[in-house]
């Protein structure tokens, strides 16, 4: 999709290697169905597992994926704030990566 970014999806992550693939799969499917330019802005809040490495792999093959990588854990709210600061979309959506939202993203 070309043109200005319409939606920025900010996803704070901390040690989410077990679910980040599924989160990415679901979000890209939903966003593709909308048909508007978007970015997935993952904010790695100092994860000690392979979360950042996995997201870097997404970013290599998908230009819609961006990664902010903190050197240590600053906390959920700081990660959200940083994501909002870097977001370029007209609208910002915040969603946690752990798939625990009550809304069902299929």
N, C-alpha and C positions, 0 to 999 in steps of 0.2 A: 504494500500500500504506500502510495506516495502522498505528498502534501504535508501540511503541518499536523503535528500530533494532536489528536482529539482527546484521547484518554491516557492518563498515566495511572498505572496500577502499582501502588507501593506495597511491597511485601517484605515486612521485617522477618528475618530468619535467625534462629539460634539453634545450632545442632539439629538441623532438620534433614540430614542426609537420607533418612528412611522414607520421607514423604515428599521431598522437593521435586522428584520426577513426576509424581502424580499431580502435584500442584501445578507444575508447568504445563503438563498435558491438558488438564482441565481448563486452565486459564486461556491457553492458546486456542483451544477449540471454541470456547465461548466468544473470545474476541474476534476470531475469524468469522464467526456467524454474524457479528454486528457489522463488519465490513468497513470500519472506520480506522484510520491510522492510530496506532497505540504504541505504548512502551510498557514493558514489564520491568519495574525498577526494584530489584532485590536488594535489600539492605542487610548485609551479613554483620550481625552484632557480636563479632568476636568468637564465632563458632570454633570449637576445638576438633570437630570431626571433618568430613570431606564436603560439607555444604558448599563452601566457596568454590572448591575445585569443580564440583558438579555444575554449578551455575556458570562458571567460566566456560565450560563445555557448551552449555546452551547458547551463551553469547557468541561463541565462535561460529555457530551455524545459524543463528537467528539474530538479525540486526535489530529486532525489537527488544531484545534483552539487554539490560544494563545491570552492572553490579557496583554497589558501594560496599567497600570492604573495610570494616573497622578493625583496628589493631587489637582491641580488647572489647569486653562486654561493657556497654554503656547503659543498657536498659532499653526496654521496649519503646517507651515514649520518645527517647532521644533518637532511636532508629527511625521511628515514624516521622519525626520532625526533620531529620536529615533527608529522608526520602522526599518529603514535600518540598524542601528547599531545592532539590535537584530536579524535581519533576518539571517536564516541559509541556505537558498536555493542558488543554483548555479546562478539563475536569480531572480531578484526582480522586481515585478510589483506593481505600486502604483495606487490605485483607491479610489475615494471618496465614502463614504457610502450613500450619499444622492440620488443616482441613477440619477444624472443629467448629466452624461457623454453622449456625442453625440453618442458614440458607443452603440449598443444595445446588451446587454448581456441577453440572453434568457434562 
